[in-house]
Amino acid sequence: MPSRKAITSGTLKTVPDQSIFLEYLLKKLNENDKKYLPAEKLFSTMKTGIINNGDNIPQYGTIQKTGDEGGDFIFKRRAKK
């Protein structure tokens, strides 16, 4: 199903390029051992670490009025070189 989702580091605050959000995003993507990883699952694994170690509250949700029909973005793991 078509999906229009967003994972953000917070709401309307500016976040530095080297943020807790980026640290946990990369960590969880690198730790993933499954071939496919839904964005919702990725978000749920990184949310608590970001909240407990940073100043922002990350957000995950549908981008309204853009054609979302309930699907989810799926990350596909690349073979390690």
N, C-alpha and C positions, 0 to 999 in steps of 0.2 A: 504494500500500500504506500502511496506517496507520503512523504514525511517532511515536515519543516520544523525542526527542533533546533534549540540553541543551548549550549553550555557556556556560561559566562562566569567570570571571576567574582562578580558581585552585581550591584545595581548601578548607581550613577557615580561611583567613585573611580578616580583614576588609579590604575594599578601599574607598578613598575614592570619593565620587561623581564626582570629577574624576580619573579614573585613566587610566593608559596603555591599559588594556583598552578603556575607553569611547572614548578618542581614536582607537584603531585600528579599532574597530568602526564608528564613524561615518565615518571616512576611507574605509574599504573599501566601505561601502554607498554613499557619495557618488561614489566613483570608478567604481563599476560601470556599465557601459554596455549590459549585456545585459538583456533583458526579464525573464528568470528567473535566479535565483541560488540554487543549493542551499546549505543551511547548511554542509555539509561543505566545499564549495569556499570559501565565505566564511571559515570557520575556518582553512583551510590558507593563505589569503593573509594573514591577520593574525597568526598564531601566532608566527612568527619575530621580527617587529617587537616584539611584546609581551615575549617572552623576552629579547631583546637590550637592551631599554630599560626594563625594570621588574624588580620583585622577585618577581612571581608567575609560575607556569607555568599558562597557560590550559588548560582541559579541554574536550573534545568527546566525547560518547558517548551511548549509549542509556540511558534511564531504565528500569532493570530492573523487570520484573513490572508493567508499566503498559499492555500491549497492543501494544507495538512489533512490527511484522511486517517490518521491514527497509527501510521507506521513508525519506524524508528531508524535512525542512521546506524549503519553497521560498519564497524572498522574491520578490515581484513588484514590479518597479520602477514607481513612479508617474510619470506625465508631469510634467515640470518646469513650474512656473507662471511 
